[in-house]
Amino acid sequence: MSKTTNKFSPEVRERAVLLVLDNEGQHESRWQAVMSISAKIGCAPQTLNEWVKKAEVDSGKRAGIPTDMAEKMKALERGNRELRRANEILRKASAYFAMAELDRRSK
């Protein structure tokens, strides 16, 4: 889960990205289109620029890891961390009980 709250709904983000891509030709550069539209919707230009980049990656127009694949990777990494923790706990418990059994046998 994100550490920041999302001020803008997915619909607003999608619409803003479409506005940038559709109006890019009316400005001297993409950045100018981003600046113009970000001012109108009330977000930081860098934020809108990141939304545009992510949309391009997701559509295959730009190299990178698509959002759905990144989410799957995050979930797998989280699962791996949990399994490593569980294995560590089991390893320590096994060593503890092995020592306890040795102590019991030596008495």
N, C-alpha and C positions, 0 to 999 in steps of 0.2 A: 504494500500500500504506500502511496506517495506521502511524503512528510508534509507537503503543502496541500492546501485545499485548492480545488479547481474552481476558480471564479467563473469560468465560462463553460457552458454546456457543450456537449459534443456537436450539437447542431450549429451553434454559433461558431465554433472552431472550423467546422467543415465549410460553412458559408464564407468565413473570412479567407480561408485558403482558396476557395473558388474565386473570390473577388480578386485576390492577388494574381492568380494565374490568368484570369480573364482580362484584367486591366494592365497586365505587365507591359504590353505593347504601347500603351498610352503614356508611359513614363520612360525616362531616359535609361533607367535601370530597374532591376527587380527590387533593389533596396529602396528606391524612391516609392515604388508601388507599396511596399511593405510599410514604409513610414506613413504614407498617406492613409492607408486603410487601418493601420493600428491606432492612429489618432482618432479615427472615426468610431472604432469599437471600444476604445479605452483600455488597450493592453500595451505592453512594452513592445517595441519593434522587434527586439531579439526573440521574444516569445512567439510572435507571429511568424517570424522567419523560421524558427524551429518547427512550428506546425507545418509550414510549407515543405520543409525538407523531409519531415517524417511522412507526409502525404506522398511525396515523390518516391521515397524508398518503398512505401507500401504498394504503390502502383507499379513499381519496377522501372521507373524513369531515372532513378538514382541508385547507385550502389550502396549497399548496407543491409542490415538485418531488419526484416519487416517486423512490425509491432507484435503480431501474433506469435512469431517464432521467438522473439525476445521474451515474451511472457512465458512461453513454454520452457525456455532455457532457465528463466528465473525460478520457476516452480521446480524444475529438476534439480537445480543447485540447492534450493531450500531442502528438498527431500534428501539429497546427499549429505547435507550438514546434519540433518536429524539422524540419519543412519550412522554417520560417523560418531555422533554423540552417544547413541545407543550402544554401538560397538565398544566404545571406550568404557562405558559404565559396565557392560557385561565382562569386559576384559578385567577390569579392576575387581568386580565381584567374584569372578572365577579365581583370581589370584588370592583374594582374601579367604575364600572358602577352602582353597587348596592348602593354604597355610594353617587354617584352623583344623583341617583333617590331619595334617602332619603333626600338629601339636597334640591332638587327641590321641593319635597312635603312639606317640613317644612317651606318653604318661603311663 
